[in-house]
Amino acid sequence: MSAVTTPRTLAATRRGRRRAGPLTSRAEVTANYVILLGFALVSLWPIGTIVAQAFGPSSSAAVTSGGLHLENFGLAWSQGRFSSYMLNSVVVSVTVVVVSVVLSVLAGYAFGTMTFPGSTVLFYLFLFGIMVPTEAIVVPLFFDLRQLGLVNTLVAVAGPQIAQSIAFGTYWMRTHFRSADRAITEAAIIDGAAPRQVLWQVQAPIARPAILTLVVLVFMWTWNEFLIPLVMSPTGTLRTAPLGLAFFQGQHVTDYALMGAAAVMVAAPVVVLYLFAQRYFIAGMTEGAVK
């Protein structure tokens, strides 16, 4: 016999819900926001300090009046020769991102959707590249590249970073393709699509959040890389922006305004790229965390 809903039972149900209250109390919600606000302040305080110094008065300027000193950026740009350093960083970063992301998508698709002899061993060989630190290989790699006459070239600076990025990118894209809906792939194959068409016309658009997340991560790692450009370009031919910032700070130890302006300029490309790809980056990271 089914239960009959009466006004009395409805009133009792409402009273029970009011007694139970919400799952999280207002005090707990307030405490969570306070803790998050504290972490945000701790994280943003150094960034805010650098930005404030960048717009402050410089000891190198002739006029030290109040207000925003935008001339600090022009002085830092010209005195630090950041035009060539930023160009080198753009060339190296774009090369590493394009080559490593394309190869990572191809390798990740192969390891994630295909089975072939030695696939497991070969995949763990890729993972080994993630575990090897740069400091352990940079010196012998430098002597090998010097013997081949490749030192102070784009190959010497971008090549090792491409290899390291492919190691992580293959693992990242394999995880995505392994969890992708196979019914879509099977439907495309039934319709007569070739494996190349299945990858680039069917699976790649679906994997856009994962691919753009990989682009942001690789660009950030490449742009901020310090050791490889320092060792592989000893003459400074391909000195990148972080290297230029380090040398610039050594020349302007006491001029905090110019150092802050230079630091803001070097960090700006990564921040701008993240702001443009923020939605896809968060979606890709959330998707990877759930999987």
C-alpha positions as CSV (number, residue, x, y, z in Angstrom):
1,M,0.0,0.0,0.0
2,S,1.4,3.3,-1.0
3,A,1.9,6.1,1.5
4,V,-0.7,8.9,1.4
5,T,0.8,12.4,1.6
6,T,-1.3,14.6,4.0
7,P,-0.8,18.2,5.1
8,R,0.3,16.9,8.5
9,T,3.1,14.7,7.0
10,L,4.3,17.6,4.8
11,A,4.5,19.9,7.8
12,A,6.5,17.2,9.7
13,T,8.9,16.8,6.8
14,R,9.5,20.5,6.6
15,R,10.2,20.7,10.4
16,G,12.6,17.8,10.1
17,R,14.5,19.6,7.3
18,R,14.7,22.8,9.3
19,R,16.1,20.8,12.3
20,A,18.7,19.1,10.2
21,G,19.9,22.4,8.7
22,P,22.5,22.7,5.9
23,L,25.3,20.2,5.6
24,T,27.9,22.9,6.1
25,S,27.4,25.5,8.8
26,R,28.0,29.2,8.1
27,A,30.9,29.2,10.5
28,E,32.7,26.5,8.5
29,V,32.0,28.3,5.2
30,T,33.4,31.5,6.8
31,A,36.5,29.7,8.1
32,N,37.1,28.2,4.6
33,Y,37.0,31.6,3.0
34,V,39.3,33.1,5.6
35,I,41.9,30.3,5.1
36,L,41.7,30.7,1.3
37,L,42.0,34.4,1.6
38,G,45.1,34.0,3.8
39,F,46.7,31.7,1.2
40,A,45.8,34.1,-1.6
41,L,47.5,37.0,0.3
42,V,50.6,35.0,0.9
43,S,50.8,34.0,-2.7
44,L,50.0,37.4,-4.2
45,W,52.1,39.5,-1.8
46,P,55.4,39.0,-3.6
47,I,53.8,39.6,-6.9
48,G,52.2,42.8,-5.7
49,T,55.5,44.0,-4.2
50,I,57.3,43.5,-7.5
51,V,54.5,45.3,-9.5
52,A,54.5,48.2,-7.0
53,Q,58.3,48.5,-7.3
54,A,58.0,48.4,-11.1
55,F,55.9,51.6,-11.1
56,G,57.9,53.3,-8.3
57,P,60.6,55.9,-8.7
58,S,63.9,54.8,-10.1
59,S,67.3,55.9,-9.0
60,S,68.4,55.9,-12.6
61,A,65.8,58.4,-13.7
62,A,66.5,62.1,-13.6
63,V,63.0,62.9,-12.3
64,T,61.7,61.1,-9.2
65,S,58.2,62.7,-8.8
66,G,55.2,60.9,-7.6
67,G,52.7,58.9,-9.7
68,L,53.2,55.9,-11.9
69,H,56.7,55.8,-13.5
70,L,56.0,54.1,-16.8
71,E,59.5,55.2,-18.0
72,N,61.0,52.3,-15.9
73,F,59.9,49.8,-18.5
74,G,61.5,51.8,-21.3
75,L,64.7,52.2,-19.3
76,A,64.8,48.5,-18.4
77,W,64.1,47.5,-22.0
78,S,66.9,49.5,-23.5
79,Q,69.5,49.1,-20.8
80,G,68.9,45.4,-20.4
81,R,68.8,44.7,-24.2
82,F,65.5,42.8,-23.7
83,S,64.5,43.2,-27.3
84,S,66.9,40.5,-28.4
85,Y,66.4,38.3,-25.3
86,M,62.7,38.4,-25.7
87,L,62.9,37.5,-29.4
88,N,65.2,34.6,-28.5
89,S,62.7,33.4,-25.9
90,V,59.8,33.6,-28.4
91,V,61.7,31.7,-31.0
92,V,62.8,28.9,-28.6
93,S,59.4,28.7,-26.9
94,V,57.4,28.5,-30.1
95,T,59.7,25.9,-31.5
96,V,59.6,23.7,-28.4
97,V,55.8,24.1,-28.1
98,V,54.9,23.3,-31.7
99,V,57.3,20.3,-32.1
100,S,56.7,18.8,-28.7
101,V,52.9,19.2,-28.7
102,V,52.5,17.7,-32.2
103,L,54.7,14.8,-31.4
104,S,53.1,14.3,-28.0
105,V,49.6,14.1,-29.6
106,L,50.9,11.5,-32.1
107,A,52.7,9.4,-29.5
108,G,49.9,9.7,-26.9
109,Y,47.3,8.6,-29.5
110,A,49.4,5.6,-30.5
111,F,50.0,4.5,-26.9
112,G,46.4,5.3,-25.8
113,T,44.5,3.6,-28.6
114,M,46.8,1.0,-30.2
115,T,48.5,-2.2,-29.1
116,F,51.7,-3.1,-30.8
117,P,54.8,-5.2,-29.8
118,G,56.9,-3.5,-27.2
119,S,54.4,-0.7,-26.6
120,T,54.6,-1.1,-22.8
121,V,58.4,-1.0,-22.7
122,L,58.6,1.9,-25.1
123,F,56.0,3.9,-23.0
124,Y,58.0,3.3,-19.8
125,L,61.0,4.5,-21.7
126,F,59.2,7.8,-22.3
127,L,58.3,8.0,-18.6
128,F,62.0,7.6,-17.8
129,G,62.5,11.0,-19.5
130,I,60.3,12.6,-16.8
131,M,62.2,11.2,-14.0
132,V,65.7,12.2,-15.2
133,P,66.6,15.7,-13.9
134,T,68.1,18.3,-16.2
135,E,71.2,18.7,-14.0
136,A,72.1,15.0,-14.6
137,I,72.3,15.3,-18.4
138,V,73.2,18.9,-19.2
139,V,77.0,18.6,-18.9
140,P,77.5,15.4,-21.0
141,L,74.9,16.6,-23.5
142,F,76.9,19.9,-23.8
143,F,80.1,18.0,-24.7
144,D,78.2,15.8,-27.2
145,L,76.6,18.8,-28.9
146,R,79.9,20.7,-28.9
147,Q,81.6,17.8,-30.7
148,L,78.8,17.9,-33.3
149,G,79.2,21.7,-33.7
150,L,75.7,22.5,-32.5
151,V,76.5,24.6,-29.5
152,N,75.1,28.2,-29.7
153,T,72.4,27.0,-32.1
154,L,68.6,26.6,-31.8
155,V,69.0,22.8,-31.9
156,A,71.2,22.9,-28.8
157,V,68.8,25.1,-26.8
158,A,65.5,23.8,-28.0
159,G,66.3,20.1,-28.6
160,P,66.8,19.0,-25.0
161,Q,63.6,20.9,-23.9
162,I,61.7,19.3,-26.7
163,A,62.8,15.8,-25.5
164,Q,61.8,16.6,-21.9
165,S,58.4,18.1,-23.0
166,I,57.6,15.0,-25.2
167,A,58.2,12.7,-22.2
168,F,55.5,14.5,-20.2
169,G,53.3,15.3,-23.2
170,T,53.1,11.6,-24.2
171,Y,52.0,10.6,-20.7
172,W,49.5,13.5,-20.6
173,M,47.9,12.8,-24.0
174,R,47.9,9.0,-23.5
175,T,45.9,9.4,-20.4
176,H,43.3,11.5,-22.3
177,F,43.0,9.2,-25.3
178,R,42.7,6.0,-23.1
179,S,39.7,7.5,-21.4
180,A,38.1,8.9,-24.6
181,D,34.8,7.5,-25.9
182,R,35.7,4.6,-28.2
183,A,32.3,4.6,-29.7
184,I,33.1,7.9,-31.6
185,T,36.3,6.4,-33.0
186,E,34.5,3.2,-34.0
187,A,31.7,5.2,-35.7
188,A,34.3,7.2,-37.7
189,I,36.1,4.1,-38.8
190,I,32.8,2.6,-39.9
191,D,32.1,5.7,-42.0
192,G,35.4,5.1,-43.7
193,A,37.7,7.5,-41.9
194,A,41.4,6.8,-42.0
195,P,43.4,6.6,-38.8
196,R,44.9,10.1,-39.5
197,Q,41.4,11.5,-40.0
198,V,40.2,9.9,-36.8
199,L,43.0,11.6,-34.9
200,W,43.0,15.1,-36.3
201,Q,39.3,15.5,-37.3
202,V,37.5,13.5,-34.6
203,Q,39.7,13.0,-31.5
204,A,41.8,16.2,-31.6
205,P,38.8,18.6,-31.4
206,I,37.5,16.7,-28.4
207,A,40.9,16.8,-26.8
208,R,41.2,20.6,-27.2
209,P,41.2,21.3,-23.4
210,A,44.0,18.7,-22.8
211,I,46.0,20.0,-25.8
212,L,45.7,23.6,-24.8
213,T,46.6,22.7,-21.2
214,L,49.7,21.0,-22.5
215,V,50.5,24.1,-24.7
216,V,50.4,26.4,-21.6
217,L,52.5,24.1,-19.5
218,V,55.2,23.5,-22.1
219,F,55.3,27.2,-22.9
220,M,55.6,28.1,-19.3
221,W,58.4,25.6,-18.6
222,T,60.3,26.6,-21.8
223,W,60.0,30.3,-21.2
224,N,61.2,30.0,-17.6
225,E,64.0,27.5,-18.4
226,F,67.3,28.9,-17.1
227,L,70.0,26.1,-17.1
228,I,69.8,24.7,-20.6
229,P,70.1,28.1,-22.4
230,L,72.9,29.1,-20.0
231,V,74.9,26.0,-20.8
232,M,74.1,25.4,-24.4
233,S,74.8,29.0,-25.5
234,P,77.9,30.0,-23.6
235,T,78.6,33.0,-25.9
236,G,75.2,34.4,-25.3
237,T,74.0,34.1,-28.9
238,L,70.7,32.6,-27.8
239,R,70.4,34.2,-24.4
240,T,66.8,34.0,-23.3
241,A,64.7,36.5,-21.3
242,P,65.3,34.8,-17.9
243,L,69.0,34.8,-18.5
244,G,68.9,38.4,-19.5
245,L,66.9,39.2,-16.3
246,A,69.5,37.5,-14.2
247,F,72.4,39.5,-15.8
248,F,70.3,42.7,-15.6
249,Q,69.7,42.2,-11.8
250,G,73.4,41.8,-11.3
251,Q,74.0,45.2,-12.9
252,H,71.2,47.0,-11.1
253,V,71.3,45.5,-7.6
254,T,70.1,48.6,-5.8
255,D,67.6,49.9,-8.4
256,Y,64.5,48.0,-7.4
257,A,62.3,49.9,-9.8
258,L,64.2,48.8,-12.9
259,M,64.5,45.3,-11.6
260,G,60.8,45.1,-10.9
261,A,60.0,46.5,-14.4
262,A,62.3,43.9,-16.0
263,A,60.7,41.1,-14.0
264,V,57.2,42.2,-15.0
265,M,58.2,42.3,-18.7
266,V,59.7,38.8,-18.5
267,A,56.7,37.3,-16.8
268,A,54.1,39.1,-18.9
269,P,54.0,36.6,-21.9
270,V,53.2,33.6,-19.6
271,V,50.5,35.6,-17.8
272,V,48.9,36.8,-21.0
273,L,48.9,33.3,-22.5
274,Y,47.3,31.9,-19.3
275,L,44.6,34.5,-19.3
276,F,43.7,33.8,-22.9
277,A,43.7,30.0,-22.4
278,Q,42.4,30.1,-18.8
279,R,39.1,28.4,-19.5
280,Y,40.6,25.5,-21.4
281,F,43.5,25.2,-19.0
282,I,41.2,24.8,-16.0
283,A,39.0,22.4,-17.9
284,G,42.0,20.3,-18.9
285,M,43.4,20.2,-15.4
286,T,40.0,19.3,-13.9
287,E,39.5,16.6,-16.5
288,G,42.9,15.1,-15.8
289,A,42.2,15.2,-12.0
290,V,38.9,13.5,-12.4
291,K,40.3,10.8,-14.7
